[in-house]
């Protein structure tokens, strides 16, 4: 388990210092679709993502791999998440160590601890995904 290294201070003074991550689900005509995205706090941009029909640790690890491939210089970057099992998995811990990244997690049941990522999902859901099935 990771300590909360962010403490609701969603600010970064350079790229690849603080990333936020979370998973959302969306209903499609074929069932649920899950998306894990990674947001760089400095640029406020999504730097990596993964989509699957299953909400597994692999979904989260693949999103990290996607972000690292796009950003390359990530040593020391903090990846902040909620306490979902996908982010607490051994596979995720291995992936973070592999890239010299630092894990961070908010408190259990405290949605505000990852509010900056939650607001992204809300905007995406309202402005794009809910507009069509």
N, CA and C atoms as an extended XYZ file, in Angstrom:
399
Properties=species:S:1:pos:R:3:atomname:S:1:resname:S:1:resid:I:1 pbc="F F F"
N         0.850       -1.174        0.000 N   UNK     1
C         0.000        0.000        0.000 CA  UNK     1
C         0.898        1.240        0.000 C   UNK     1
N         0.434        2.276       -0.650 N   UNK     2
C         1.220        3.503       -0.768 CA  UNK     2
C         0.677        4.586        0.154 C   UNK     2
N         1.558        5.435        0.660 N   UNK     3
C         1.159        6.594        1.458 CA  UNK     3
C         0.565        7.665        0.546 C   UNK     3
N        -0.204        8.579        1.138 N   UNK     4
C        -0.748        9.716        0.391 CA  UNK     4
C         0.319       10.800        0.330 C   UNK     4
N         1.016       10.891       -0.781 N   UNK     5
C         2.083       11.873       -0.960 CA  UNK     5
C         1.580       13.185       -1.552 C   UNK     5
N         0.282       13.238       -1.874 N   UNK     6
C        -0.283       14.409       -2.544 CA  UNK     6
C        -1.051       15.307       -1.573 C   UNK     6
N        -1.779       14.699       -0.631 N   UNK     7
C        -2.530       15.453        0.381 CA  UNK     7
C        -3.433       16.538       -0.250 C   UNK     7
N        -4.095       16.180       -1.347 N   UNK     8
C        -5.009       17.080       -2.067 CA  UNK     8
C        -4.328       18.331       -2.627 C   UNK     8
N        -3.030       18.321       -2.767 N   UNK     9
C        -2.279       19.429       -3.377 CA  UNK     9
C        -2.021       19.044       -4.825 C   UNK     9
N        -2.982       19.318       -5.690 N   UNK    10
C        -2.904       18.901       -7.088 CA  UNK    10
C        -2.164       19.945       -7.919 C   UNK    10
N        -0.875       20.089       -7.611 N   UNK    11
C        -0.018       21.040       -8.334 CA  UNK    11
C         1.322       20.393       -8.622 C   UNK    11
N         1.901       20.805       -9.764 N   UNK    12
C         3.241       20.338      -10.124 CA  UNK    12
C         3.962       21.491      -10.799 C   UNK    12
N         5.256       21.595      -10.565 N   UNK    13
C         6.031       22.710      -11.143 CA  UNK    13
C         6.717       22.347      -12.453 C   UNK    13
N         6.526       21.105      -12.920 N   UNK    14
C         7.106       20.660      -14.187 CA  UNK    14
C         6.377       19.399      -14.637 C   UNK    14
N         6.513       19.043      -15.913 N   UNK    15
C         5.886       17.799      -16.391 CA  UNK    15
C         6.483       16.575      -15.697 C   UNK    15
N         5.696       15.534      -15.630 N   UNK    16
C         6.128       14.223      -15.119 CA  UNK    16
C         6.565       14.251      -13.658 C   UNK    16
N         6.027       15.160      -12.896 N   UNK    17
C         6.285       15.187      -11.439 CA  UNK    17
C         5.131       14.557      -10.677 C   UNK    17
N         3.891       14.815      -11.166 N   UNK    18
C         2.703       14.277      -10.505 CA  UNK    18
C         1.680       13.877      -11.558 C   UNK    18
N         1.353       12.592      -11.550 N   UNK    19
C         0.301       12.071      -12.414 CA  UNK    19
C        -0.826       11.563      -11.531 C   UNK    19
N        -2.042       11.696      -12.015 N   UNK    20
C        -3.222       11.156      -11.352 CA  UNK    20
C        -3.784       10.043      -12.220 C   UNK    20
N        -4.392        9.056      -11.603 N   UNK    21
C        -5.007        7.975      -12.370 CA  UNK    21
C        -6.294        7.510      -11.715 C   UNK    21
N        -7.168        6.980      -12.547 N   UNK    22
C        -8.442        6.441      -12.070 CA  UNK    22
C        -9.054        5.622      -13.196 C   UNK    22
N       -10.069        4.862      -12.837 N   UNK    23
C       -10.791        4.031      -13.807 CA  UNK    23
C       -12.251        4.447      -13.806 C   UNK    23
N       -12.835        4.498      -14.990 N   UNK    24
C       -14.269        4.760      -15.116 CA  UNK    24
C       -14.883        3.663      -15.976 C   UNK    24
N       -16.200        3.566      -15.899 N   UNK    25
C       -16.905        2.588      -16.730 CA  UNK    25
C       -17.967        3.317      -17.549 C   UNK    25
N       -18.254        2.756      -18.697 N   UNK    26
C       -19.281        3.329      -19.569 CA  UNK    26
C       -20.032        2.188      -20.237 C   UNK    26
N       -21.368        2.285      -20.243 N   UNK    27
C       -22.177        1.272      -20.902 CA  UNK    27
C       -22.162        1.486      -22.404 C   UNK    27
N       -21.987        0.417      -23.141 N   UNK    28
C       -22.069        0.446      -24.601 CA  UNK    28
C       -23.153       -0.537      -25.020 C   UNK    28
N       -23.408       -0.626      -26.298 N   UNK    29
C       -24.374       -1.590      -26.804 CA  UNK    29
C       -23.952       -3.029      -26.581 C   UNK    29
N       -22.675       -3.247      -26.283 N   UNK    30
C       -22.141       -4.593      -26.074 CA  UNK    30
C       -21.802       -4.885      -24.614 C   UNK    30
N       -22.113       -3.966      -23.716 N   UNK    31
C       -21.805       -4.163      -22.296 CA  UNK    31
C       -20.929       -3.039      -21.773 C   UNK    31
N       -20.364       -3.267      -20.602 N   UNK    32
C       -19.524       -2.243      -19.990 CA  UNK    32
C       -18.152       -2.166      -20.649 C   UNK    32
N       -17.653       -0.940      -20.714 N   UNK    33
C       -16.307       -0.671      -21.197 CA  UNK    33
C       -15.595        0.098      -20.093 C   UNK    33
N       -14.390       -0.303      -19.762 N   UNK    34
C       -13.631        0.340      -18.704 CA  UNK    34
C       -12.456        1.101      -19.308 C   UNK    34
N       -12.192        2.280      -18.759 N   UNK    35
C       -11.065        3.084      -19.222 CA  UNK    35
C       -10.259        3.546      -18.012 C   UNK    35
N        -8.963        3.306      -18.061 N   UNK    36
C        -8.037        3.829      -17.065 CA  UNK    36
C        -7.231        4.918      -17.752 C   UNK    36
N        -7.230        6.102      -17.187 N   UNK    37
C        -6.484        7.216      -17.768 CA  UNK    37
C        -5.476        7.746      -16.764 C   UNK    37
N        -4.426        8.364      -17.308 N   UNK    38
C        -3.397        8.995      -16.489 CA  UNK    38
C        -3.271       10.437      -16.933 C   UNK    38
N        -3.356       11.332      -15.959 N   UNK    39
C        -3.341       12.773      -16.227 CA  UNK    39
C        -2.108       13.404      -15.596 C   UNK    39
N        -1.371       14.184      -16.372 N   UNK    40
C        -0.238       14.939      -15.851 CA  UNK    40
C        -0.791       16.226      -15.244 C   UNK    40
N        -0.553       16.448      -13.976 N   UNK    41
C        -1.098       17.615      -13.279 CA  UNK    41
C        -0.519       18.915      -13.841 C   UNK    41
N         0.732       18.905      -14.257 N   UNK    42
C         1.358       20.129      -14.762 CA  UNK    42
C         0.663       20.644      -16.020 C   UNK    42
N         0.465       19.784      -17.001 N   UNK    43
C        -0.142       20.195      -18.270 CA  UNK    43
C        -1.654       20.030      -18.282 C   UNK    43
N        -2.185       19.292      -17.311 N   UNK    44
C        -3.619       19.000      -17.251 CA  UNK    44
C        -4.071       18.157      -18.449 C   UNK    44
N        -3.140       17.380      -19.006 N   UNK    45
C        -3.436       16.551      -20.173 CA  UNK    45
C        -3.401       15.075      -19.815 C   UNK    45
N        -4.191       14.301      -20.543 N   UNK    46
C        -4.132       12.855      -20.412 CA  UNK    46
C        -2.879       12.387      -21.155 C   UNK    46
N        -1.992       11.717      -20.440 N   UNK    47
C        -0.724       11.289      -21.032 CA  UNK    47
C        -0.687        9.792      -21.323 C   UNK    47
N        -1.686        9.068      -20.858 N   UNK    48
C        -1.752        7.639      -21.117 CA  UNK    48
C        -3.124        7.103      -20.774 C   UNK    48
N        -3.495        6.013      -21.414 N   UNK    49
C        -4.779        5.400      -21.109 CA  UNK    49
C        -4.778        3.951      -21.564 C   UNK    49
N        -5.778        3.221      -21.109 N   UNK    50
C        -5.995        1.840      -21.508 CA  UNK    50
C        -7.490        1.580      -21.442 C   UNK    50
N        -7.984        0.787      -22.378 N   UNK    51
C        -9.418        0.471      -22.449 CA  UNK    51
C        -9.569       -1.043      -22.512 C   UNK    51
N       -10.574       -1.558      -21.790 N   UNK    52
C       -10.810       -2.998      -21.779 CA  UNK    52
C       -12.255       -3.279      -21.392 C   UNK    52
N       -12.693       -4.504      -21.639 N   UNK    53
C       -14.017       -4.921      -21.189 CA  UNK    53
C       -13.952       -5.521      -19.778 C   UNK    53
N       -12.758       -5.528      -19.178 N   UNK    54
C       -12.578       -6.026      -17.813 CA  UNK    54
C       -11.801       -5.014      -16.984 C   UNK    54
N       -12.206       -4.860      -15.736 N   UNK    55
C       -11.534       -3.921      -14.836 CA  UNK    55
C       -10.527       -4.700      -13.987 C   UNK    55
N        -9.322       -4.824      -14.513 N   UNK    56
C        -8.277       -5.633      -13.881 CA  UNK    56
C        -7.040       -4.783      -13.625 C   UNK    56
N        -6.088       -5.373      -12.921 N   UNK    57
C        -4.801       -4.700      -12.706 CA  UNK    57
C        -4.106       -4.451      -14.034 C   UNK    57
N        -4.283       -5.343      -14.990 N   UNK    58
C        -3.667       -5.179      -16.311 CA  UNK    58
C        -4.141       -3.886      -16.972 C   UNK    58
N        -5.392       -3.530      -16.793 N   UNK    59
C        -5.928       -2.281      -17.344 CA  UNK    59
C        -5.121       -1.093      -16.826 C   UNK    59
N        -4.862       -1.054      -15.524 N   UNK    60
C        -4.108        0.045      -14.918 CA  UNK    60
C        -2.635        0.008      -15.316 C   UNK    60
N        -2.036       -1.167      -15.323 N   UNK    61
C        -0.627       -1.302      -15.697 CA  UNK    61
C        -0.427       -0.886      -17.153 C   UNK    61
N        -1.346       -1.284      -18.023 N   UNK    62
C        -1.235       -0.900      -19.431 CA  UNK    62
C        -1.325        0.611      -19.608 C   UNK    62
N        -2.138        1.276      -18.795 N   UNK    63
C        -2.229        2.742      -18.866 CA  UNK    63
C        -0.895        3.381      -18.463 C   UNK    63
N        -0.259        2.849      -17.425 N   UNK    64
C         1.054        3.354      -17.008 CA  UNK    64
C         2.068        3.141      -18.128 C   UNK    64
N         2.074        1.962      -18.701 N   UNK    65
C         3.018        1.677      -19.799 CA  UNK    65
C         2.800        2.633      -20.970 C   UNK    65
N         1.542        2.898      -21.280 N   UNK    66
C         1.222        3.816      -22.368 CA  UNK    66
C         1.754        5.216      -22.067 C   UNK    66
N         1.565        5.672      -20.836 N   UNK    67
C         2.040        7.009      -20.448 CA  UNK    67
C         3.567        7.081      -20.461 C   UNK    67
N         4.220        6.059      -19.935 N   UNK    68
C         5.683        6.042      -19.889 CA  UNK    68
C         6.260        6.040      -21.309 C   UNK    68
N         5.641        5.312      -22.201 N   UNK    69
C         6.093        5.279      -23.599 CA  UNK    69
C         6.024        6.668      -24.229 C   UNK    69
N         4.991        7.409      -23.904 N   UNK    70
C         4.815        8.748      -24.476 CA  UNK    70
C         5.700        9.788      -23.806 C   UNK    70
N         6.005        9.608      -22.520 N   UNK    71
C         6.716       10.637      -21.759 CA  UNK    71
C         8.176       10.303      -21.468 C   UNK    71
N         8.577        9.082      -21.465 N   UNK    72
C         9.930        8.540      -21.250 CA  UNK    72
C        10.622        8.956      -19.955 C   UNK    72
N        10.867       10.224      -19.687 N   UNK    73
C        11.608       10.663      -18.487 CA  UNK    73
C        10.666       10.771      -17.285 C   UNK    73
N        10.456        9.655      -16.582 N   UNK    74
C         9.454        9.638      -15.520 CA  UNK    74
C        10.010        9.272      -14.144 C   UNK    74
N        11.290        9.056      -14.025 N   UNK    75
C        11.863        8.685      -12.726 CA  UNK    75
C        11.517        9.743      -11.687 C   UNK    75
N        11.016        9.283      -10.559 N   UNK    76
C        10.632       10.187       -9.480 CA  UNK    76
C         9.209       10.692       -9.571 C   UNK    76
N         8.539       10.454      -10.683 N   UNK    77
C         7.153       10.906      -10.847 CA  UNK    77
C         6.248       10.187       -9.845 C   UNK    77
N         5.366       10.932       -9.220 N   UNK    78
C         4.386       10.366       -8.298 CA  UNK    78
C         3.130       10.011       -9.099 C   UNK    78
N         2.648        8.789       -8.937 N   UNK    79
C         1.383        8.360       -9.535 CA  UNK    79
C         0.375        8.223       -8.408 C   UNK    79
N        -0.624        9.109       -8.394 N   UNK    80
C        -1.623        9.141       -7.324 CA  UNK    80
C        -2.919        8.504       -7.792 C   UNK    80
N        -3.458        7.623       -6.973 N   UNK    81
C        -4.681        6.886       -7.310 CA  UNK    81
C        -5.562        6.757       -6.075 C   UNK    81
N        -6.770        6.223       -6.298 N   UNK    82
C        -7.592        5.840       -5.155 CA  UNK    82
C        -7.113        4.462       -4.689 C   UNK    82
N        -7.826        3.845       -3.769 N   UNK    83
C        -7.372        2.578       -3.201 CA  UNK    83
C        -7.972        1.359       -3.895 C   UNK    83
N        -8.332        1.502       -5.164 N   UNK    84
C        -8.851        0.367       -5.921 CA  UNK    84
C        -7.836       -0.759       -5.999 C   UNK    84
N        -8.337       -1.970       -6.057 N   UNK    85
C        -7.445       -3.137       -6.067 CA  UNK    85
C        -6.495       -3.127       -7.254 C   UNK    85
N        -6.909       -2.529       -8.369 N   UNK    86
C        -6.049       -2.478       -9.545 CA  UNK    86
C        -4.774       -1.681       -9.259 C   UNK    86
N        -4.896       -0.644       -8.451 N   UNK    87
C        -3.758        0.220       -8.137 CA  UNK    87
C        -2.939       -0.308       -6.968 C   UNK    87
N        -3.529       -1.212       -6.183 N   UNK    88
C        -2.822       -1.820       -5.054 CA  UNK    88
C        -2.156       -3.136       -5.431 C   UNK    88
N        -2.302       -3.558       -6.663 N   UNK    89
C        -1.816       -4.872       -7.085 CA  UNK    89
C        -0.287       -4.949       -7.109 C   UNK    89
N         0.216       -6.177       -7.022 N   UNK    90
C         1.659       -6.400       -7.138 CA  UNK    90
C         2.161       -5.995       -8.515 C   UNK    90
N         1.328       -6.229       -9.530 N   UNK    91
C         1.726       -5.875      -10.901 CA  UNK    91
C         1.939       -4.368      -11.024 C   UNK    91
N         1.084       -3.580      -10.379 N   UNK    92
C         1.232       -2.123      -10.423 CA  UNK    92
C         2.487       -1.703       -9.659 C   UNK    92
N         2.708       -2.263       -8.493 N   UNK    93
C         3.899       -1.919       -7.709 CA  UNK    93
C         5.171       -2.243       -8.500 C   UNK    93
N         5.192       -3.397       -9.182 N   UNK    94
C         6.342       -3.772      -10.017 CA  UNK    94
C         6.550       -2.777      -11.149 C   UNK    94
N         5.447       -2.364      -11.785 N   UNK    95
C         5.557       -1.436      -12.911 CA  UNK    95
C         6.106       -0.084      -12.455 C   UNK    95
N         5.656        0.390      -11.307 N   UNK    96
C         6.164        1.659      -10.783 CA  UNK    96
C         7.657        1.544      -10.453 C   UNK    96
N         8.051        0.459       -9.807 N   UNK    97
C         9.481        0.252       -9.493 CA  UNK    97
C        10.314        0.186      -10.770 C   UNK    97
N         9.779       -0.473      -11.766 N   UNK    98
C        10.501       -0.638      -13.044 CA  UNK    98
C        10.873        0.708      -13.663 C   UNK    98
N        10.045        1.720      -13.433 N   UNK    99
C        10.288        3.043      -14.013 CA  UNK    99
C        10.746        4.065      -12.970 C   UNK    99
N        11.105        3.600      -11.773 N   UNK   100
C        11.525        4.465      -10.669 CA  UNK   100
C        10.487        5.519      -10.347 C   UNK   100
N         9.208        5.128      -10.421 N   UNK   101
C         8.108        6.023      -10.067 CA  UNK   101
C         7.700        5.774       -8.624 C   UNK   101
N         6.922        6.692       -8.065 N   UNK   102
C         6.505        6.626       -6.668 CA  UNK   102
C         4.985        6.529       -6.608 C   UNK   102
N         4.487        5.524       -5.917 N   UNK   103
C         3.045        5.363       -5.759 CA  UNK   103
C         2.506        6.235       -4.638 C   UNK   103
N         1.259        6.673       -4.803 N   UNK   104
C         0.569        7.477       -3.794 CA  UNK   104
C        -0.911        7.122       -3.853 C   UNK   104
N        -1.547        7.062       -2.679 N   UNK   105
C        -2.980        6.743       -2.628 CA  UNK   105
C        -3.677        7.619       -1.612 C   UNK   105
N        -4.894        8.018       -1.978 N   UNK   106
C        -5.726        8.766       -1.042 CA  UNK   106
C        -6.276        7.840        0.035 C   UNK   106
N        -7.030        8.424        0.940 N   UNK   107
C        -7.632        7.642        2.018 CA  UNK   107
C        -8.825        6.853        1.503 C   UNK   107
N        -9.151        5.767        2.169 N   UNK   108
C       -10.299        4.942        1.790 CA  UNK   108
C       -11.576        5.757        1.916 C   UNK   108
N       -12.401        5.719        0.886 N   UNK   109
C       -13.698        6.387        0.915 CA  UNK   109
C       -13.649        7.899        0.848 C   UNK   109
N       -12.516        8.476        0.487 N   UNK   110
C       -12.386        9.938        0.427 CA  UNK   110
C       -12.228       10.366       -1.031 C   UNK   110
N       -13.349       10.569       -1.719 N   UNK   111
C       -13.322       10.898       -3.149 CA  UNK   111
C       -12.528       12.176       -3.420 C   UNK   111
N       -12.514       13.115       -2.493 N   UNK   112
C       -11.789       14.367       -2.678 CA  UNK   112
C       -10.292       14.184       -2.781 C   UNK   112
N        -9.786       13.031       -2.332 N   UNK   113
C        -8.350       12.774       -2.387 CA  UNK   113
C        -7.854       12.558       -3.815 C   UNK   113
N        -8.782       12.392       -4.749 N   UNK   114
C        -8.414       12.281       -6.167 CA  UNK   114
C        -9.390       13.124       -6.999 C   UNK   114
N        -9.808       14.238       -6.430 N   UNK   115
C       -10.844       15.077       -7.036 CA  UNK   115
C       -10.476       15.592       -8.417 C   UNK   115
N        -9.219       15.894       -8.650 N   UNK   116
C        -8.811       16.431       -9.951 CA  UNK   116
C        -9.026       15.398      -11.055 C   UNK   116
N        -8.864       14.133      -10.763 N   UNK   117
C        -9.108       13.090      -11.766 CA  UNK   117
C       -10.600       12.825      -11.901 C   UNK   117
N       -11.301       12.840      -10.786 N   UNK   118
C       -12.753       12.636      -10.821 CA  UNK   118
C       -13.434       13.708      -11.659 C   UNK   118
N       -12.943       14.933      -11.604 N   UNK   119
C       -13.566       16.003      -12.384 CA  UNK   119
C       -13.346       15.785      -13.878 C   UNK   119
N       -12.205       15.209      -14.270 N   UNK   120
C       -11.983       14.867      -15.663 CA  UNK   120
C       -13.030       13.867      -16.136 C   UNK   120
N       -13.249       12.811      -15.342 N   UNK   121
C       -14.232       11.794      -15.732 CA  UNK   121
C       -15.621       12.407      -15.853 C   UNK   121
N       -15.960       13.277      -14.946 N   UNK   122
C       -17.271       13.922      -14.986 CA  UNK   122
C       -17.460       14.707      -16.281 C   UNK   122
N       -16.454       15.494      -16.665 N   UNK   123
C       -16.537       16.260      -17.908 CA  UNK   123
C       -16.620       15.343      -19.129 C   UNK   123
N       -15.823       14.304      -19.155 N   UNK   124
C       -15.839       13.371      -20.271 CA  UNK   124
C       -17.207       12.701      -20.384 C   UNK   124
N       -17.733       12.250      -19.266 N   UNK   125
C       -19.025       11.564      -19.250 CA  UNK   125
C       -20.141       12.493      -19.723 C   UNK   125
N       -20.182       13.697      -19.186 N   UNK   126
C       -21.253       14.645      -19.499 CA  UNK   126
C       -21.163       15.180      -20.921 C   UNK   126
N       -19.993       15.591      -21.344 N   UNK   127
C       -19.843       16.273      -22.617 CA  UNK   127
C       -19.647       15.369      -23.834 C   UNK   127
N       -19.231       14.137      -23.613 N   UNK   128
C       -18.963       13.259      -24.754 CA  UNK   128
C       -19.712       11.942      -24.659 C   UNK   128
N       -19.425       11.168      -23.620 N   UNK   129
C       -19.958        9.805      -23.567 CA  UNK   129
C       -21.474        9.737      -23.437 C   UNK   129
N       -22.067       10.621      -22.668 N   UNK   130
C       -23.512       10.593      -22.489 CA  UNK   130
C       -24.276       11.162      -23.687 C   UNK   130
N       -23.569       11.736      -24.649 N   UNK   131
C       -24.224       12.324      -25.815 CA  UNK   131
C       -24.709       11.267      -26.794 C   UNK   131
N       -24.089       10.096      -26.750 N   UNK   132
C       -24.518        8.997      -27.621 CA  UNK   132
C       -24.203        7.683      -26.977 C   UNK   132
N       -24.879        6.623      -27.389 N   UNK   133
C       -24.649        5.299      -26.815 CA  UNK   133
C       -23.609        4.564      -27.612 C   UNK   133
